[in-house]
Amino acid sequence: MEIKAVIFDLDGTLLNSIEDIADANNKMLQQFGYPIHPLNKYVGWIGNGARTLVEASLPLEKREGDTSHYITQFEYYYSKNINVKSTLYPDMSVVLDMLDENRIPLAIHTNKPQHLTHIIVEHYLSKWSFKEVLGQSDRFPRKPDPSGALYLAQQVACPPHNILFVGDSLVDVQTAKSAGMIPLGVSWGFGEPAEGGNDVKMVHSAQQMIDYLRKYIKISEP
């Protein structure tokens, strides 16, 4: 097996963003006079896009019908508070440096709305060269549909079976498998764990990820 490109999930994989997301959504709930939620409730709601997050947080009787105005207000508050408490996970910068130094093409695939994804990437990840940053939009269905991942395979000019897909959730594992890519789960994220059976490698630190990558990427000569 040779890894020739890497696609990363964003929230819960590269970026610990849960506090900013929770704060923004709680501001939306307060605006409408609804109960707010503690941070631990948001852990299971992140990873499937803004609509899933917002609707899960609403009172039961408010989840039916058109919820777009709630989503709009959440996205407004989040855009204003997007980089207050969020941070890269420890040593993920070292992982990205190593991949850049070895000229491994990189991409991001997230269910976060596209416009918010670009704000995040510009603020936290502009140091590194991502061939494409793909967030939630009308262009492709949300993960775990493989359409977005296969589009990214074209952008990094690499066959899917040579692409590592790194994520923290079962949705990411399902996306990787559906696209014919190599799943790599990380244990430090949100939501349903990325374990997907004996064929899914899990790492528990950035150093473990580096050790794994060094086995399967072509190391560039100095």
Secondary structure, 3 states (H helix, E strand, C coil): CCCCEEEECCECCCEECHHHHHHHHHHHHHHCCCCCCCHHHHHCCCCCCHHHHHHHHCCHHHCCCCCHHHHHHHHHHHHHCCCCCCEECCCHHHHHHHHHHCCCCEEEEEEEEHHHHHHHHHHHCCCCCEEEEEEECCCCCCCCCCHHHHHHHHHCCCCHHHEEEEECEHHHHHHHHHHCCEEEEECCCCCCECCCCCCCEEECCHHHHHHHHHHHCCCCCC
